[in-house]
Amino acid sequence: MSSQPLKIIAMIPARYAATRFPGKLMQDLHGKSVILRTYEAARETNLFDKVYVVTDSDIIFEEITNNGGKVIMSRKEHECGSDRIAEAVEDMDVDVVVNVQGDEPMIDTESLRLLLDVFRGKDADLIDLASLKTPLRENKDITNPNNVKVITNKENFALYFSRSPIPYPRDEESGVTWFKHVGIYAFRKQALMDFYRLPMLKLEATEKIECIRYLEYGKNIKMVETTVKGVGIDTPEDLEEARKILSGEKE
């Protein structure tokens, strides 16, 4: 491993036209937009050399620039956030790129720190990207296809991701813990650029889970356990929940 310090940046992909909740990133969250709160929260972790929003929206571009932030306008249409980030970082001199979800303004600094620590650990040279997982306790959460499940080997490298319950509970007394994949990624730049240039294969297309592409092409994904469940804003109800949480923090 190199003794040089890693150059680590955060990228926040931000589309305005979200399918389930259009314009959600510009909704008011205690006096600031959701995307601005997310940007400021990422910057305040002090874990990154730089933080950028990358967007296809003039509205979001102006929101970040008007508040003194760094923002990049996408030049192309993109299928997913990883592609949007890859285009933005292609000519940057960076080692690790963290994808921070634009609709999750309650960033947990400790989980991010644990995620980045693996790139300085004993098997760092084997890691192409790292991501988070959190235990699922309720059967309704385990069987919910909106919760992507992940299984790992004994070294916590991902074996597979699925919307189905994996492993299947043939033996309900085995004592296994099911894990939900939390969609925050830390990529080595080369792995991200490979993803951008490689075509989607059948497993990814079937499950509609983009990180399966890395596994299909032989990349190593290190999973890091966290007990923190982020507050993703996918619906107006989620936005109300986030407002309540922020109100509680301010009391």
NORCOR-V984092 format. One record per backbone hydrogen bond with DSSP energy under -1.0 kcal/mol. CO is the residue of the C=O (numbers start at 1). NH is the residue of the N-H. If there is no record, write none. Layout:
BEGIN
CO | NH
CO | NH
END
This chain:
BEGIN
7 | 95
7 | 96
8 | 49
9 | 98
10 | 52
11 | 100
12 | 54
16 | 18
16 | 23
21 | 24
23 | 26
24 | 27
25 | 35
27 | 34
32 | 29
33 | 37
34 | 38
35 | 39
36 | 40
37 | 41
38 | 42
39 | 43
40 | 44
43 | 46
50 | 10
52 | 12
53 | 72
54 | 14
55 | 74
57 | 61
58 | 62
59 | 63
60 | 64
61 | 65
62 | 66
64 | 69
65 | 68
70 | 53
72 | 55
80 | 84
81 | 85
82 | 86
83 | 87
84 | 88
85 | 89
89 | 92
92 | 94
95 | 189
96 | 9
97 | 187
98 | 11
101 | 104
103 | 233
105 | 107
108 | 112
109 | 113
110 | 114
111 | 115
112 | 116
113 | 117
116 | 119
117 | 120
121 | 124
123 | 126
124 | 127
128 | 188
129 | 222
130 | 186
131 | 224
132 | 182
133 | 226
134 | 180
138 | 142
139 | 143
144 | 147
148 | 181
149 | 162
151 | 159
151 | 160
153 | 156
156 | 223
157 | 153
160 | 151
162 | 149
168 | 170
171 | 174
178 | 136
179 | 150
180 | 134
182 | 132
182 | 184
185 | 99
186 | 130
187 | 97
188 | 192
189 | 193
190 | 194
191 | 195
192 | 196
193 | 197
194 | 198
201 | 205
202 | 206
203 | 207
204 | 208
209 | 212
210 | 213
211 | 215
212 | 216
213 | 217
214 | 219
215 | 218
220 | 128
220 | 129
221 | 158
222 | 131
224 | 133
232 | 234
235 | 239
236 | 240
237 | 241
238 | 242
239 | 243
240 | 244
241 | 245
242 | 246
243 | 247
244 | 248
245 | 249
246 | 250
END
